[in-house]
Amino acid sequence: MNDPEDIGQWRKARRTELLALRSAASKSQHREWTEAITQLLVQGFPLLRSMAISFYWPFKGEFDPRFAIRQFRQRGATVALPEVVRKQMPLQFRAWWPGVSVTKGVFDLPVPEGTALVRPQALLIPPVGFDDRGYRLGYGGGYFDRTLAAMTPQPLKIGVAFELSKIASIHPQTHDIPMDFIVTEVGIYGVGSEGLELIADPQQAAARASAIVIACHSGEAACSVQTDAHDESNTAPREYASPPCYAHEFDYWQDESPESQDKS
């Protein structure tokens, strides 16, 4: 499949299918998967505790990263949310913490108001779909690929998704940028020359992540991205206050006793 128009139509159809599949997951499934991915992130990426991390506010049934982010923040991490500056431009990232004043951005997702700009060393990125080679299918705006192409050194790129989002191929184009890892409820996938490989031991994932970060900061070629960050042909991806507590934001938490809810 080489024709850009055909690929665009194919991706649009896959997005629709995958979003419907994700939306059909029950609250109990979503919670179980979220808890599993949260633990894998915390166990497999301890280096995030000392890094600046970009995360995202969950949208359309995505994995909710806020529980993992809370744990990383408690251990010293700086965290930020993305902000769309202009169409066809890379994202910028603004520091976030519970209770910070926010405004509505794209899709009405919260953007911190007037906080410091942050250059993230690691990104948690939510694909609509991901493939056997670690490429991600986003929402179609091209924001993350454009942003990654503009970043030197490259950040640690961690895709977080449910296993049901996995497909054989997204038919990657020259502007598509693979992740370093994909984390699902099944486990941590490393992305290598042969595609995805499941890493059985979180400590192995931690060692691999550290090696990637060291390589990127030493300028090794494996971390460079051969993409024009301003290429307008890019077609990959792109209500709330920001409260001091997390758990009450989830519908499924309302069924639990107050004692079991988060009080942070």
C-alpha positions in Angstrom: 0.0 0.0 0.0 1.9 3.0 -1.3 -0.6 5.6 -2.4 -0.9 8.3 0.3 -4.6 8.7 -0.3 -5.2 5.0 0.0 -3.2 4.9 3.2 -5.0 7.8 4.6 -8.4 6.2 4.0 -7.2 2.9 5.4 -5.9 4.5 8.5 -9.1 6.4 9.0 -11.1 3.2 8.8 -8.7 1.5 11.3 -9.1 4.4 13.7 -12.8 4.1 13.7 -12.7 0.3 14.3 -10.1 0.5 17.0 -11.8 3.4 18.9 -15.1 1.4 18.8 -13.3 -1.7 20.1 -11.7 0.3 22.9 -15.0 2.0 23.8 -16.7 -1.4 24.1 -14.4 -2.5 26.9 -16.3 -2.7 30.2 -15.4 -0.5 33.2 -14.1 -3.5 35.1 -11.8 -4.5 32.1 -10.6 -0.9 31.8 -9.8 -0.7 35.5 -8.0 -4.1 35.5 -5.9 -3.2 32.4 -5.1 0.2 33.8 -3.9 -1.2 37.1 -1.7 -3.8 35.2 -0.2 -1.1 33.0 0.4 1.2 35.9 2.4 -1.5 37.8 4.4 -2.3 34.7 5.3 1.3 34.2 6.3 1.8 37.8 8.3 -1.5 37.9 9.8 -1.3 34.5 10.8 2.4 34.3 12.2 3.5 37.6 14.4 6.0 35.9 11.3 8.1 35.2 11.3 9.1 38.9 14.2 11.5 38.2 13.1 12.7 34.8 10.8 15.3 33.2 7.9 13.3 31.8 5.2 14.3 29.3 1.9 12.5 29.9 -1.6 13.1 28.6 -5.1 13.5 30.0 -7.1 10.3 29.1 -9.5 10.6 26.2 -11.9 8.2 24.5 -11.2 5.2 26.7 -7.4 5.5 26.7 -5.2 4.0 29.4 -5.3 6.4 32.2 -1.7 7.4 33.1 -2.5 9.5 36.1 -2.0 6.8 38.8 1.5 6.1 37.4 2.3 9.8 37.1 1.3 10.3 40.7 3.8 7.7 41.8 6.6 9.2 39.7 5.8 12.7 41.0 5.9 11.4 44.6 9.5 10.2 43.9 10.7 13.4 42.3 9.7 13.5 38.7 8.6 16.7 36.9 5.6 16.2 34.7 4.0 18.2 31.9 1.0 18.2 29.6 1.2 18.8 25.9 -0.1 22.0 24.3 -1.1 22.5 20.7 0.5 25.8 19.7 -0.6 25.8 16.1 -1.6 23.3 13.4 1.3 21.7 11.6 3.7 22.8 14.4 5.3 20.7 17.2 3.7 20.5 20.6 5.0 22.3 23.5 4.8 21.1 27.1 3.7 22.9 30.2 4.4 21.9 33.8 1.5 20.3 35.6 0.7 19.4 39.2 -2.6 18.6 41.0 -4.7 21.7 41.5 -2.9 23.8 38.9 -5.1 26.3 36.9 -5.9 24.9 33.5 -7.7 26.0 30.3 -9.4 23.9 27.6 -7.2 22.9 24.7 -7.8 20.7 21.7 -10.7 18.2 22.3 -11.4 20.2 25.5 -8.4 18.5 27.2 -6.8 20.5 30.0 -3.7 22.6 29.4 -1.9 24.3 32.3 -2.3 28.0 32.3 0.9 30.0 32.2 3.1 27.4 33.9 6.8 26.9 32.9 7.6 25.3 29.6 9.2 21.9 30.1 11.5 19.9 27.7 10.5 16.3 28.5 13.1 13.6 28.7 10.4 10.9 28.3 7.0 10.8 26.7 4.0 8.6 27.5 2.1 8.5 24.2 -1.3 6.9 23.7 -1.8 5.3 20.4 -5.2 4.5 18.9 -3.4 1.5 17.4 0.1 0.1 17.3 1.8 -2.5 15.1 4.3 -5.4 15.3 7.2 -3.0 14.6 6.4 -0.5 17.3 4.8 2.2 15.1 1.7 3.9 16.4 -1.5 5.0 14.7 -2.7 8.3 16.2 -5.7 10.5 15.8 -4.5 11.9 12.5 -3.1 15.3 13.4 0.6 14.4 13.2 1.4 16.3 16.4 3.5 13.6 18.2 5.5 12.6 15.1 6.2 16.2 14.3 7.2 16.9 17.9 9.5 13.9 18.1 11.2 14.8 14.8 12.1 18.2 16.2 13.6 17.0 19.5 17.3 16.5 20.0 18.3 14.5 21.9 15.4 12.1 21.4 13.3 11.5 24.5 12.4 8.0 25.7 9.3 7.1 23.8 6.8 4.9 25.6 3.6 4.0 24.0 0.8 2.9 26.4 -2.2 1.1 25.1 -4.5 -1.9 25.6 -3.6 -5.1 23.8 -6.8 -4.9 21.8 -5.2 -1.9 20.0 -2.5 -4.1 18.4 -2.6 -4.6 14.6 -0.2 -6.3 12.2 0.9 -3.0 10.5 0.0 0.6 10.3 1.8 0.8 6.9 4.4 3.2 8.2 5.5 6.1 6.1 8.7 8.1 6.2 7.4 10.5 8.8 6.2 7.8 11.2 8.5 7.3 14.2 8.5 4.1 16.2 8.3 3.9 20.0 11.1 2.6 22.1 8.6 0.6 24.2 5.0 -0.3 24.0 3.3 -1.2 27.4 0.0 -3.0 27.5 -1.7 -5.0 30.1 0.1 -8.1 28.7 3.5 -6.7 29.4 6.3 -4.5 28.3 7.3 -4.8 24.6 10.7 -3.6 23.6 11.0 -2.3 20.0 14.0 -3.7 18.2 15.2 -4.4 14.7 13.0 -7.5 14.5 9.9 -5.6 15.8 8.2 -6.0 19.2 9.6 -8.4 21.7 8.0 -9.1 25.1 10.3 -8.4 28.0 9.5 -10.9 30.7 11.4 -9.2 33.5 10.7 -5.5 34.4 14.3 -5.2 35.5 15.4 -6.0 32.0 13.1 -3.3 30.7 14.6 -0.9 33.2 18.2 -1.7 32.0 17.2 -1.4 28.4 15.5 2.0 29.0 18.6 3.3 30.8 20.8 2.2 27.9 18.5 4.0 25.4 18.6 7.2 27.4 22.4 7.1 27.7 22.8 6.4 24.0 20.5 9.3 23.0 22.3 11.7 25.3 25.7 10.6 23.9 24.5 11.4 20.4 24.5 7.8 19.0 23.1 7.5 15.5 20.4 5.1 16.7 18.6 8.0 18.4 18.5 10.3 15.5 15.2 10.8 13.6 15.6 11.3 9.8 12.4 13.3 9.4 11.5 16.9 8.4 9.8 18.2 11.5 7.9 20.8 9.4 6.8 18.4 6.7 3.1 19.3 6.2 2.4 15.9 4.6 2.5 14.4 8.1 -0.7 12.5 8.6 -0.1 10.6 11.9 -1.5 11.7 15.3 -2.3 14.5 17.2 -14.0 20.0 30.9 -12.0 19.4 33.5 -10.3 21.3 36.2 -7.0 19.7 37.2 -7.9 18.5 40.7 -5.7 17.5 43.6 -7.2 14.1 43.7 -7.5 11.5 41.0 -9.7 8.6 42.0 -13.0 10.6 42.2 -12.6 11.4 38.5 -13.3 7.8 37.4 -16.8 6.6 37.2 -15.9 3.1 38.4 -14.5 4.5 41.6 -17.9 5.6 42.8 -18.8 2.0 43.5 -16.1 1.7 46.1 -16.1 2.6 49.8 -14.6 6.0 50.7 -11.9 4.2 52.7 -10.5 2.6 49.5 -10.4 5.8 47.5 -7.3 7.9 46.9 -6.8 10.7 49.3 -3.7 12.3 47.8 
